Amino acid sequence: MLVSYDICDIKRLPRVAKLMEGYGVRVQYSVFECSLTQRQLMELQRRLKRLIKPEVDSVRFYPLCESCRDEIVILGQGTVSRDEPYYIA
């Protein structure tokens, strides 16, 4: 699962980032790769809904299947973890 966010308020931004750090690996400033079960995904979404202001903020969830992981291309720094299982959420 790829999760990206755009949070408009500098007070909410660190709270969202801290929450995301508990669920995935930061690959860019506001982008995380997460291996989540369906239950974890629902929990994360519930917790994010309490933090964000949907009228001005945006959080996007992009599912990545295991075969999609093999197609990831990285230019520059970073690696794709091949050891951690991916869950289709």
C-alpha angles and dihedrals in degrees: 000000000000114000123190129177142189112197117185100198118072090212093058095040098075091045091054091046092050091050092049092050087064092057107038152355120283109235096170133006096278100014127090133184109216133185102206137170116223089259093052091048092052091047092050092049091048092051093046092051088060092052105042134068103227093201092065108012130070132204118179128194119202115187115221119196121212093257089050089058089062089057096055112121119199121195111194125354125008142058137227115240108235093177099063115080118241121221124206105229 
